[in-house]
Amino acid sequence: MALRIAGTTLPNDKRIEVGLTYIFGIGRNLAVKILAEAKVSPDIRVKNLSEEQANKLRVIVEKNYRVEGELKREILGNIKRLKEIKAYRGTRHARGLPARGQRTKTNNRTVRGNVRKTMGSGKKPSAQKT
């Protein structure tokens, strides 16, 4: 049976250390810290976890850390606050531009939604000889 933590199904064949990173808000470092707290080996596969170990991990993640929906709501709330107080970063978010000081004269076409196609040399193809 697949292991579900915080509404996310973890992949069975991965090591638990990597499997935990499938949860939004948990990276490698935090996964290692959680496993140490639960006294679970990071080398064990998700499918080989005992029911007791799985429950211990579930309790630690859901009680002590903001993950998935709760974290996403918090991030959206922070961005909304920046927009409301008309902070520079808030206006950049509102316009869909980079908020962290990247250059915009060139690059970041994908952020701006202006994906430009490369053209040929401009030379028309010559008529084919038969």
C-alpha positions as CSV (number, residue, x, y, z in Angstrom):
1,M,0.0,0.0,0.0
2,A,1.2,3.5,-0.8
3,L,2.3,5.8,2.0
4,R,0.4,9.1,2.2
5,I,1.7,12.0,4.3
6,A,0.1,15.5,4.3
7,G,-2.1,14.6,1.3
8,T,0.9,13.5,-0.9
9,T,1.5,9.9,-2.0
10,L,5.1,9.0,-1.7
11,P,6.7,6.9,-4.4
12,N,7.2,3.3,-3.2
13,D,10.6,2.5,-4.8
14,K,12.5,5.6,-3.6
15,R,14.6,5.8,-0.4
16,I,12.5,7.5,2.3
17,E,15.0,10.4,2.4
18,V,14.2,11.2,-1.2
19,G,10.5,10.2,-0.9
20,L,9.8,12.8,1.7
21,T,11.0,15.6,-0.7
22,Y,7.9,14.9,-2.8
23,I,5.9,16.8,-0.1
24,F,5.8,20.5,-0.9
25,G,7.8,22.3,1.7
26,I,10.2,19.5,2.6
27,G,13.7,19.5,1.0
28,R,16.6,17.1,1.5
29,N,18.0,18.8,4.6
30,L,14.6,18.9,6.4
31,A,13.9,15.2,5.3
32,V,17.2,14.1,7.0
33,K,16.2,16.1,10.1
34,I,12.7,14.5,10.3
35,L,14.2,11.0,9.8
36,A,16.7,11.6,12.6
37,E,13.9,12.8,14.9
38,A,11.8,9.7,14.1
39,K,14.8,7.4,14.4
40,V,14.3,6.0,10.9
41,S,17.1,4.9,8.6
42,P,17.4,7.2,5.5
43,D,18.4,4.2,3.4
44,I,15.1,2.2,3.9
45,R,12.7,2.2,0.9
46,V,9.2,3.7,1.3
47,K,7.6,0.3,0.6
48,N,9.7,-1.3,3.4
49,L,8.6,1.1,6.2
50,S,6.7,-0.5,9.0
51,E,3.3,0.8,9.9
52,E,4.7,2.2,13.2
53,Q,7.5,4.1,11.4
54,A,5.1,5.5,8.8
55,N,2.8,6.7,11.6
56,K,5.7,8.3,13.4
57,L,6.8,10.2,10.3
58,R,3.2,11.3,9.5
59,V,2.8,12.7,13.1
60,I,6.1,14.6,13.0
61,V,5.5,16.1,9.6
62,E,1.8,17.1,10.2
63,K,2.4,18.4,13.8
64,N,5.7,20.3,13.5
65,Y,6.0,21.6,9.9
66,R,3.9,23.7,7.6
67,V,3.6,21.8,4.4
68,E,1.4,21.5,1.3
69,G,-1.8,23.6,1.4
70,E,-1.0,25.5,4.6
71,L,2.4,26.6,3.3
72,K,1.0,27.5,-0.2
73,R,-1.7,29.6,1.5
74,E,0.9,31.4,3.6
75,I,3.1,32.2,0.6
76,L,0.0,33.5,-1.3
77,G,-0.9,35.6,1.7
78,N,2.6,37.1,1.8
79,I,2.5,38.0,-1.9
80,K,-1.0,39.5,-1.4
81,R,0.3,41.6,1.5
82,L,3.1,42.9,-0.6
83,K,0.6,43.9,-3.4
84,E,-1.7,45.6,-0.9
85,I,1.0,47.8,0.7
86,K,2.3,48.5,-2.9
87,A,5.8,47.3,-2.1
88,Y,8.2,47.1,-5.1
89,R,8.2,43.3,-4.9
90,G,4.4,43.3,-4.8
91,T,4.1,45.4,-8.0
92,R,6.6,43.1,-9.7
93,H,4.4,40.1,-8.7
94,A,1.3,41.9,-10.0
95,R,2.8,42.6,-13.4
96,G,4.3,39.1,-13.7
97,L,7.9,40.4,-13.8
98,P,11.0,39.1,-11.9
99,A,10.8,40.3,-8.3
100,R,14.4,39.6,-7.3
101,G,16.5,42.1,-9.3
102,Q,17.1,40.1,-12.4
103,R,17.7,42.1,-15.6
104,T,14.8,42.4,-18.0
105,K,16.3,44.1,-21.0
106,T,17.3,40.7,-22.2
107,N,16.4,37.2,-20.9
108,N,13.3,36.3,-18.8
109,R,11.1,36.1,-21.9
110,T,9.3,33.2,-20.4
111,V,8.4,35.1,-17.3
112,R,7.0,37.9,-19.4
113,G,5.1,35.5,-21.6
114,N,6.9,36.9,-24.7
115,V,8.4,33.8,-26.2
116,R,10.2,34.9,-29.4
117,K,10.8,32.5,-32.3
118,T,14.2,32.6,-34.0
119,M,14.0,33.5,-37.7
120,G,16.2,32.3,-40.5
121,S,18.6,34.6,-42.4
122,G,15.8,36.4,-44.1
123,K,16.9,35.0,-47.4
124,K,14.1,33.3,-49.4
125,P,14.7,29.7,-50.4
126,S,15.9,29.4,-54.0
127,A,13.6,27.7,-56.5
128,Q,14.5,24.0,-56.8
129,K,16.0,22.8,-60.1
130,T,14.3,19.9,-61.8
